[in-house]
Amino acid sequence: MTAPIFDAHFHIVDPRFPLIALEDAPPESYTSADYRHAIEGLGFAGGTIISGSFQAFDQEYLVAALAELGPRYVGVTQIPQSMLDHEILRLNEGGVRAVRYDLRRNPTEGLARIESFAKRLHKLCGWHVEIYADLSKFAADELAILARLPKLAIDYLGFNEPSLGHVVELARNGAKVKAAGFGRALLDPIRAMEKIAAASPDALMFGSDLPATRARRPFEPADLALIESALGAELARKALYQTALEFYRPAASQSAA
């Protein structure tokens, strides 16, 4: 197993802050303490807290979680496009590095508006856009908008097999791709990682997807060995640590958790 590891995709669910029910009920509690316990002894050396759809535009939970986990951790949030620059800059100072869109559950989100917002965020403080989407349902002009974004990260290896070709092309164009959610994505993760890495050796970033709400299975330590087996030692080192560290720019980093 390669160490250190940067976990580029996990969630904190703190019942002290607002939660929204999606398909059924709000997700069960999964605090910063729960996350620390889950990764103990695995060599994790930082990571990225991802705001889920169930957290909507709440920022309090994310600010609190980042303070609890420390400067090796950053956040990806959801914000309205009406948010003022000084509010965005305050989040950036607190460790937030990107905005996320769930285009799988909300496919009507206007990509033209996202493109405009992405350019504003990137110019203001270097933020990028992250998407959870079924790219097989996107039209050619919509895929072209994604390719034009200043910086882009794609969740869960693109989620399904029909999307993989589009993910590979976006990776070749510079997008990052989360090697995360192996128990959620509807594709062969080894084949997907091999194809993405062949298109762009610096595209993949490991994420545990903990606590894996609504996934078929949660993260397992064996997933780390799966990445190394699929990519080989050198590319696995990039996918498990270096690429995400450089992409997310945490305030501090160390070689071990």
N, C-alpha and C positions, 0 to 999 in steps of 0.2 A: 504493500500500500504506500502510495506517495504522500509525503507530508512536506510542508504544511498545506492546508486546504482552506480555500476561501469559498464559503457557501453563498452562492450568488442568488439564491431564491429560497426563502422560507418565510413563514407567517407567524405573527404573534397575535393571539386572540385574548384580549384582556377585558373581562366582564365589567371592569370599573368604567369602561367607556362605551359609547353607543355602538350597537351591533344591529344589523338588519337581516331579517330572514329572507332567504332566496327561495330555493326549491321547497324547503320544508321549514326547519327551525334554524335559528342562529347557531353557528358552530360552537362546539364545546370549548371551554377555557383552555388556553395554551399560552402560558405566561413566559416571560424571559427566563424565569427560574426553571420552568419545564424544558425549555430549549437547551439551556446549559446542561441539564441532567442528561438529555438525549444524546448530546454530542461529546460527552465526557470521554476522554481517552482516545478520541479519533483524530486528533491533530488539527482540529479546526482552528484557524487563526484570523477569524473575522468573517464578515458576511453582509448580506443585504436583506433587510426586512421589506417584504412586498405587501403593500396594502391590497387587501382582497375586496371584492365587490360588496361583501357584507359590512365593510367599514365605510363605504361611501366617501364623503369628503371630510370625515373626522381626522384631524391632525393631532389631537391631544394624545391619543394612544401611541402614535408613532414617535412623537417627541419624548414621551415617557420611556418607551422601550429603548430608544437610542441612548438616552441618559443612563439607563440601567445596564445596557450591554457594553457601552464605552466607545472610544474613538476608533476602534478597528471595524466598527459597524456603520453602515449607511442605510438610507431608506429610499424606497420608491413609493410614491404617493399617488393619490387621485385628487385633483384640484379642479375647480371650475375655471374656465378660460377667462372669466371676469376678475380673477384674483389679481391684485395690484402688485407691481414690481417689488415694492418694499416688503410685502408679505412673502413673496417667493424667495427673496434674498434672505429673509430671516430663516426660512426653512432650509435653505442651502447652508447657512452658517451652522445650523443644527445637525447637518449631516445628510440631508436629503439630496439625491442626485438625479432623479428622473421622475417622469409622470407615466402612469400606466393606464392603458385602455383595455377593457374586456370587450373585444369586438366579436367574441363568440356568443356571449349572452346579449350583447347590445350592438348588432351589426349595422344599425341605422345611424350610428355616430358618424357625422360628416367628416370624411377623410380630408377634404379641402380645408376645413376648419382646423383639423388636427395638424395639417402641414403648416399652416400659418402660425399656430400656437407653438409648434415644435421649433420653428425658426426663431420665434421670440425668446423661448426658454434657452435655446442654445446660445444665442447672442448675449442674453442677460447673464447667465452663470454656467454655461457649459452643460446644461441638462440634456438628456436624451429621452426618447420615447420607448416604452416597452409595450408589447401587445400580446394578448392571448386571443388567438383567432384561428378559424378554419380557413386558411388561405385558398383552399380549393374552390371556395364559393366567391372569391373576389374576381371582378372583371379586370381586364388588362389595364384599363386606366387607373383602377384602384391600386393595383400592384405597382404601377409606375409612380404613384404618389409615395408609396412606402419606400421605393428605391431612391426617391429624392430627399428623404428626410435626412437632416444633418447627422444624426446618430440613431441607430435602431437596435433593439434587442427583442428577440422572439422567444416566447415561452414554450416549454415542453417539446423541444425538437420539432415544433410546427404542429404538434398534436396528433395528426393522422397521416396515413400513407398517401392519400391523394394530394396533400399539401407539400409533400417532401420536395418535389421538383422546384416549386416556387421558393421554398426555404433555401435550397442549395443556391439558386440564382441570387437571392438577396444576400446570402453569406458571401458569395463571390463579389458582390457589389459593396461589401464592407459591414454588413449587419452581423451582430453577435447572436448566438443561438444558445438557449439554456439547455444543457444536458441535465434535465430535471424532470421529475414526475414520471419515472419509468413505470409506476403503478397507475398512472393516469392516462398517458398518451396511448393512442390506438395505432401503434406501429412497432416495428422491431427496432429497439434502441441501438443495437450494435450496428445494424445496416445503416440506420440514419446517421449515426456518428461517423461512420466510415465515409459516407458520401459527403457529408458536410465538411469534414476535415480535409478530404481530397480537394474540395473546391476552395477552402480557405483554412490553412492550418491554425490561424489565430481566432477562429470564429467561436469555438465552443467554450462554454463556461458551466462548470458543475453547479447544481443546486439541489439541496435535499428535498425541497418542497414540504418540509415538516410544517404542521402535523399531518399533511396529506388529507385534508378535509374532502370527503366524498370520493377519494381515490379508491381504486380496487385494493391497493395495498400501500402502506407507508414506505418511506425510505428504509433501506437496510444497509448495513456496512458493506455487504457484498457488492452493492452498486458501485462502490469506489473501485473495487477490483475489476468490475465489469468495464469501467471506463479505461483502466490501464490495459486490460486485455484487448479492447477494441482499437486503441490508439497507439499503443506502445509507450515506452517510458517517457520519451521527450515530449510528445504531444499531450500525453496525460498530465505531465507537470504543468503545461500551459493551461489545459482545461480545468485542472483542479485548483490552480492558484494564480499564476502570473497574469493571465489574460484578464480575469475579473478584477484583480488588484489594480491593474493599470486603468481599466475601464471605469471603475467606480470611485477611485481616488479617496479612500478613507483618510481621515485626519491622521491616523497613526496605524502602523502595522508592525507585527512581530512575527517571528518564525513559528510560534506555537501558541495554542490557546491556553 
